Structures are given as C-alpha cells and as structure tokens.
Amino acid sequence: MELKTYDKFPPFFSFVIDNKFRNIFENMDKNVKIMGVGNAMKVLEIGCGSGYVTSFLSKAVGTEGSVISVDIQEKMIEKAKRKRGYLKNVDFRVSNASDVNSIADGEIDLAFLYYSFHEIDKKDEAVKELYRVLKHNGILSIKEPRFEVFKKDRESYREFIIERGFEFIESPKPCDTLGCYLKFIKK
C-alpha cells in the first residue's frame, strides 16, 4: 500500500505554529487529553518541531511522567531547546521516527504524533519502531490537519497501521475544527 507523504514543515516558518494566538483556534490542553495523555505517563512525541505542543505534554504527564520529544530536523530541536529547555521532564532529541533506537523495547506508554505522521517518509519502518517501543496496551495517538490530510489519506493511514498489528480505538471526538484523530492500541 503506497501512502502519501507530505513535505516537512520548514523551521524558518515555525513561528506560524509556535505562537500564543494558536490557543484561540486550538485548546491544546483538551487536545492532549483527547489523545490519551495522562499523569505519570512516559510519552514519545514524534515531530515536536519547535516544541509548542511539548509544553502541554509536559504539563499533562506531570512531575511523575516524562516526555521524549524528537524531530528529524536539527534546527527544530535547537529552537525547541531554546524555547522550552526549562521543562524538567522533557528530553529533546534529533531523531527519525523510523529509528528511535535510544528507546528500549516496551518503554513508552503513549506515542504522540501531532500533525506529523503525514510527513514521515518511511512510514512502514516508523510504525514498526513505534510498535517496538510501546508497552503492551500502549497507545499510538495521531492527529492530522483536517484541511491538508484528507479523509481518504487518513483512512489509508488507519488501515496501514492496523495491518501492522495495532488495534483501532474510536476517539471520543473523531475530528475538531482543525484536525482529525486516529488512536490505536498495541495488543
């Protein structure tokens, strides 16, 4: 199955997605909760960009939890560290979703991809790697931009992930104004 891959979001435009006005359009605390993030979890954030969503993840997991935030673009990680390096429970790393070998098998409670799955080049390898690092009953939670990644592509992504051993979970809210949710559990 051939899946559509989109261009990576350029670091020089990170101000578009990393600004205080974004909260007018998106309630990030609510989005993080819908995606299944909770207190004391160990979360792997794939495609963290400049770390805008990371601060909400950090808050949601609390002092008992932790977040590993990765991005393939070194400039994005540099920006994230500069802007959000104060977050004590977050570890920023330059890494590719298809190779997070610094993470042990079954170490992660929830893999979090916020507007980033569509940008992954090697989706097959990435999904296998996410399966490896997730605990039994771990959650793979994806939100994709509604007006960029269309329904047919999201449906293809869902079938593709199910074929790789995950079980689809109905989200309490399938879509909101800006994006649509895909949630899976590792059985």
Steps between C-alpha positions, in 0.01 A plus 500: 500500500651832389431782745522868425788686666498877536790746518654571838397825668796738453672627818501862376117497511480357854357831626176408317441197722679626810320813616257602773220571251479130416309449826214699350446222246618195694451407863823305540424379853179347366672355189768332709232348723296375199817338367528302824789668681477479878686541824817295559521373140817463298420664165694495174419807291592452134545818295510746787612789281588801714324348801169685510295189586782364718426743783140371515624139504742586780217646704268203430748231610597698811808460714456121516502466120742585222504596133755410235450753220668425168521669165701407192592864439791614717397867468158418648659326799732797549196731508314266735794490742537878485128564561411207726827379649367597843258201498653260754313188389576534127796359304539657152680285241579514130363170373311337218166333577618185322809474724453584868753240611588699813163388639466150643236247397173558684620818671226740379140533623383723215648602163373845406502633143340840467477614137809295415410148380433629148860632482670169583684360196540139612160437656537122504827514694363774728187304593709189570731706721207656686357152555835390642537786751139493623405294805232231474173696481701812413325766294595637159320834472504707181335828408520615139409841352147479363550730200834357390468126565167401351259228611618244241861544617402469868304183416806362318716581804250324729496181291878507462555522877244227572683272253814545711347353815321790666133502594298812415329682788209736442599845618251686721510766231595389144567855372496858618526825304864460398580130516396137526608237754618144442561287810634147525596254771786251492366153583 
